[in-house]
Amino acid sequence: MERDLRARGTAYEVLEAKYEDYGAAIAEGVAVGSVRVMASASGRIYGVRIVGEGAAEMIGEWGLAIQTRQRLHNLLFLQHAFPSMSFLSKRAAEGWAMNRMTSPLVRRMIRWIA
């Protein structure tokens, strides 16, 4: 997927939620793996790679999101069971949202609201 995006000259960012950084995965003894998302700055999901415990259950959510052209903010606000491995999908979406907080536009909006 990333090779294809680079070959087409598509701008994208990589968001990754690692199992080793998630307490539930560590507690269950499955702290090897990650949810890796390739997305545009506007949140369009180009592709996802999930490796680790629960990957088969998690990939369906991402497949549906891509098929229905959902954006990362839609997954961000989707309720995920906590603690569960699927919460790592939400963490990847949170990474995208946190990257937006450094935008000058967002900072101006926050200052205006405050």
BALUM-323789 format. One line per 10 residues: number of its first residue (from 1); their letters; for each residue x, y, z negated of N, C-alpha, C. Coordinates in pm, 1 decimal. Layout:
N
NUM = a = X,Y,Z,X,Y,Z,X,Y,Z; ...
END
This chain:
114
1 = merdlrargt = 82.1,-118.9,0.0,0.0,0.0,0.0,86.7,125.6,0.0; 183.6,133.3,-92.4,266.4,253.7,-98.5,348.5,271.0,28.8; 394.0,161.8,82.5,471.0,166.9,208.1,384.8,226.1,319.9; 257.7,184.5,326.7,165.6,236.7,427.8,139.8,386.1,408.6; 121.1,427.0,285.1,97.6,568.7,257.0,217.9,653.2,298.5; 337.4,606.1,265.7,459.1,679.3,305.3,473.6,683.7,456.0; 446.3,573.1,523.6,459.2,566.6,669.9,364.0,663.0,739.2; 246.3,681.9,681.5,148.3,775.0,739.0,172.7,919.5,696.8; 266.0,938.1,603.7,292.6,1073.0,555.5,185.0,1125.2,462.7; 113.2,1035.8,399.1,5.4,1073.2,308.7,63.0,1113.8,172.9
11 = ayevleakye = 23.6,1230.0,126.0,66.0,1273.9,-7.6,-14.0,1195.8,-111.0; 54.9,1141.1,-208.3,-11.9,1065.0,-312.7,70.6,1069.6,-440.0; 7.4,1035.4,-549.4,79.4,1021.8,-674.8,51.4,883.9,-732.1; 144.0,836.9,-812.1,130.9,705.9,-874.5,99.7,725.9,-1022.0; -3.9,660.0,-1066.4,-44.8,663.5,-1207.0,-31.6,521.8,-1260.1; 30.7,508.0,-1373.1,52.2,373.1,-1424.4,22.6,367.1,-1573.4; -57.3,270.1,-1611.1,-84.1,240.3,-1751.6,-20.4,104.8,-1779.5; 80.2,105.2,-1864.1,155.0,-17.8,-1892.8,96.1,-90.3,-2013.1; 89.2,-219.9,-2001.4,39.0,-301.8,-2111.4,124.0,-280.0,-2236.4; 253.0,-264.3,-2220.0,343.8,-251.7,-2334.5,318.7,-124.6,-2416.4
21 = dygaaiaegv = 245.5,-28.2,-2360.9,213.9,95.6,-2431.3,74.9,93.0,-2494.2; 9.6,-21.4,-2488.6,-129.1,-32.3,-2536.3,-134.6,-129.5,-2653.8; -178.2,-79.9,-2766.5,-180.1,-158.7,-2889.0,-256.7,-289.6,-2880.3; -369.4,-290.2,-2809.9,-448.7,-412.9,-2798.6,-371.6,-522.0,-2724.6; -298.0,-484.9,-2621.7,-218.0,-582.9,-2546.8,-105.8,-637.7,-2634.3; -43.7,-549.5,-2710.1,64.0,-592.5,-2799.6,8.2,-686.9,-2905.6; -104.6,-651.0,-2964.0,-166.4,-733.7,-3068.3,-205.9,-870.9,-3016.6; -248.2,-878.4,-2890.8,-288.6,-1006.2,-2831.9,-170.6,-1084.1,-2776.0; -51.7,-1025.1,-2779.9,67.6,-1093.6,-2729.8,75.2,-1099.7,-2578.1; 13.3,-1002.5,-2510.2,14.0,-1000.0,-2363.6,63.9,-864.3,-2313.2
31 = avgsvrvmas = 174.0,-819.0,-2370.2,222.7,-683.7,-2342.2,308.3,-673.2,-2216.5; 287.4,-762.3,-2121.6,360.7,-754.5,-1994.9,259.7,-734.1,-1883.4; 273.6,-623.2,-1812.3,184.8,-594.3,-1700.8,154.5,-446.8,-1692.0; 77.6,-410.7,-1590.2,40.6,-270.5,-1573.4,-75.4,-256.4,-1476.3; -140.5,-140.4,-1486.9,-240.2,-97.1,-1389.6,-173.6,18.7,-1316.2; -149.4,1.9,-1187.5,-79.7,102.4,-1106.5,-175.5,152.5,-998.6; -199.3,283.5,-997.6,-297.1,343.7,-907.3,-226.3,442.9,-815.3; -256.8,436.1,-687.1,-209.9,534.8,-590.0,-329.7,620.9,-554.2; -317.0,753.0,-575.5,-430.5,842.1,-555.2,-383.6,977.4,-504.4; -477.0,1050.4,-446.0,-448.1,1186.4,-399.8,-456.0,1282.2,-518.5
41 = asgriygvri = -411.9,1404.7,-495.7,-418.8,1506.7,-600.3,-563.7,1535.2,-639.9; -657.1,1516.6,-546.1,-798.4,1541.0,-575.8,-867.3,1420.4,-639.0; -793.5,1310.7,-658.9,-849.8,1194.3,-725.6,-900.7,1085.0,-634.8; -878.9,1098.0,-503.8,-919.6,990.3,-413.3,-829.7,869.4,-437.6; -889.7,755.3,-456.0,-814.9,633.1,-487.0,-776.6,563.9,-356.5; -645.9,552.5,-332.7,-597.1,485.6,-212.1,-577.1,336.3,-234.7; -535.3,299.8,-352.4,-511.3,159.1,-379.9,-474.7,137.9,-525.5; -484.2,12.2,-569.0,-456.6,-23.3,-707.6,-386.4,-157.9,-709.4; -289.2,-169.2,-798.7,-223.1,-297.8,-822.0,-230.9,-325.1,-970.9; -285.9,-438.9,-1007.1,-294.8,-477.4,-1147.7,-223.0,-610.2,-1163.9
51 = vgegaaemig = -129.4,-612.0,-1257.9,-54.9,-733.3,-1289.4,-65.8,-754.1,-1439.0; -109.9,-870.8,-1481.0,-115.8,-901.0,-1623.5,-248.8,-961.3,-1663.4; -259.9,-984.7,-1793.4,-379.4,-1044.5,-1852.2,-503.8,-962.3,-1817.6; -607.7,-1028.2,-1770.0,-733.2,-960.9,-1740.0,-738.2,-892.5,-1604.2; -633.8,-907.5,-1522.2,-629.6,-840.2,-1392.3,-747.8,-878.8,-1304.3; -785.4,-1005.3,-1305.6,-895.3,-1052.2,-1221.2,-1026.8,-984.8,-1257.9; -1047.0,-956.3,-1387.0,-1169.6,-889.9,-1429.3,-1165.3,-739.7,-1400.1; -1048.5,-679.7,-1409.7,-1037.3,-534.8,-1391.7,-1042.0,-489.9,-1246.6; -993.7,-571.9,-1154.8,-979.9,-526.2,-1016.2,-1115.5,-500.1,-951.3; -1219.7,-567.3,-996.2,-1353.2,-546.5,-939.4,-1400.8,-403.3,-954.5
61 = ewglaiqtrq = -1375.7,-344.8,-1070.0,-1413.3,-205.5,-1095.6,-1345.8,-113.1,-995.0; -1217.6,-136.8,-971.2,-1142.5,-53.2,-876.9,-1187.8,-76.3,-733.2; -1215.6,-202.5,-698.9,-1264.8,-232.4,-564.3,-1394.9,-161.0,-535.1; -1485.6,-162.9,-632.0,-1612.8,-93.3,-616.8,-1591.1,57.7,-605.2; -1501.1,110.8,-686.2,-1472.7,255.4,-681.3,-1419.1,295.9,-544.1; -1330.1,216.3,-488.7,-1274.4,247.8,-356.2,-1382.6,234.6,-249.6; -1458.9,126.0,-255.4,-1562.8,100.3,-155.5,-1670.0,209.0,-154.4; -1704.2,261.1,-269.1,-1808.9,362.9,-277.3,-1751.0,505.4,-280.3; -1622.4,515.0,-254.3,-1551.6,644.1,-245.9,-1561.2,727.9,-373.2; -1556.3,658.9,-485.4,-1553.2,729.1,-613.6,-1416.0,792.8,-632.7
71 = rlhnllflqh = -1408.5,890.3,-716.3,-1281.9,957.6,-747.9,-1240.7,919.4,-890.4; -1117.5,950.5,-923.2,-1067.2,912.6,-1054.8,-1147.9,972.4,-1168.9; -1202.3,1091.4,-1150.1,-1280.5,1149.5,-1260.0,-1404.1,1064.6,-1290.6; -1457.0,992.7,-1189.9,-1571.1,904.8,-1215.8,-1530.9,789.4,-1307.0; -1412.1,733.2,-1285.2,-1363.6,625.3,-1371.1,-1325.2,677.7,-1508.5; -1279.9,800.4,-1513.0,-1243.1,861.4,-1640.1,-1363.3,869.4,-1733.8; -1479.7,902.2,-1680.0,-1598.7,917.1,-1762.7,-1680.9,789.0,-1776.2; -1640.6,682.1,-1710.5,-1706.9,552.3,-1724.6,-1671.1,494.1,-1861.2; -1769.5,441.9,-1929.4,-1743.5,383.6,-2060.8,-1673.5,249.7,-2047.0; -1565.4,231.7,-2121.2,-1492.1,105.8,-2125.6,-1492.2,55.3,-2269.3
81 = afpsmsflsk = -1505.1,-74.9,-2284.7,-1499.5,-132.6,-2418.5,-1361.7,-106.5,-2478.9; -1360.3,-76.4,-2607.3,-1233.7,-53.7,-2675.5,-1234.0,-132.6,-2804.8; -1134.1,-206.3,-2834.4,-1017.6,-231.3,-2751.3,-1044.7,-344.9,-2653.2; -1005.3,-327.4,-2531.2,-1013.7,-431.9,-2429.0,-907.4,-402.4,-2324.8; -874.2,-500.1,-2246.0,-772.2,-478.9,-2142.8,-824.9,-381.6,-2036.9; -955.7,-379.4,-2013.0,-1010.9,-288.9,-1911.8,-992.1,-142.4,-1949.1; -965.4,-116.0,-2076.2,-941.8,21.7,-2119.0,-816.7,78.4,-2051.9; -727.8,-9.0,-2004.3,-608.6,36.8,-1932.1,-646.9,107.4,-1802.4; -758.1,69.4,-1741.4,-805.0,139.8,-1621.5,-839.9,284.2,-1656.2; -905.0,303.0,-1767.8,-938.8,437.4,-1813.8,-811.3,516.0,-1843.2
91 = raaegwamnr = -711.5,450.1,-1900.6,-584.9,517.7,-1929.5,-515.8,566.4,-1802.6; -524.1,490.2,-1695.1,-464.8,534.6,-1567.9,-536.9,659.8,-1519.4; -669.0,660.1,-1528.2,-746.8,777.9,-1488.2,-715.0,896.8,-1578.6; -693.3,871.7,-1707.2,-656.1,978.9,-1799.2,-522.4,1041.3,-1759.1; -430.2,958.4,-1710.5,-300.9,1009.4,-1664.1,-319.0,1108.7,-1551.3; -409.9,1078.2,-1460.0,-439.5,1170.5,-1349.5,-494.6,1301.8,-1404.3; -588.0,1293.3,-1497.0,-648.1,1414.1,-1554.7,-544.3,1497.3,-1628.2; -456.1,1433.5,-1701.2,-353.5,1507.2,-1775.1,-257.6,1578.1,-1679.2; -229.1,1517.5,-1564.9,-144.1,1583.7,-1464.7,-209.9,1711.5,-1412.9; -342.5,1716.5,-1411.3,-413.4,1835.5,-1364.1,-400.6,1951.4,-1462.9
101 = mtsplvrrmi = -375.4,1920.6,-1589.0,-368.3,2024.8,-1691.7,-249.7,2118.4,-1671.9; -155.0,2080.1,-1589.1,-38.8,2166.4,-1564.6,-63.3,2261.1,-1447.9; -177.3,2250.3,-1383.9,-210.9,2334.4,-1269.9,-233.7,2479.2,-1314.9; -177.3,2577.1,-1243.9,-202.0,2717.3,-1278.3,-351.0,2753.5,-1274.5; -425.4,2695.7,-1181.2,-568.8,2721.8,-1173.0,-639.7,2675.1,-1299.8; -607.7,2555.4,-1344.5,-670.5,2501.4,-1465.8,-633.1,2587.7,-1585.6; -509.3,2629.1,-1593.8,-467.4,2714.4,-1705.7,-543.4,2846.7,-1706.4; -562.8,2906.4,-1588.0,-639.3,3030.9,-1579.5,-783.9,3008.3,-1622.4; -842.3,2895.0,-1580.9,-979.2,2865.5,-1619.7,-991.8,2847.9,-1770.1; -895.9,2779.7,-1829.8,-898.5,2759.1,-1975.0,-885.6,2893.2,-2046.8
111 = rwia = -795.0,2979.2,-1999.5,-781.0,3110.2,-2061.2,-909.7,3190.3,-2048.5; -974.2,3181.0,-1932.6,-1099.5,3253.7,-1910.2,-1208.7,3203.2,-2005.3; -1217.0,3073.1,-2021.3,-1318.2,3013.3,-2109.2,-1289.8,3050.6,-2254.7; -1163.0,3043.4,-2292.9,-1125.0,3073.2,-2432.6,-1135.4,3221.3,-2458.0
END
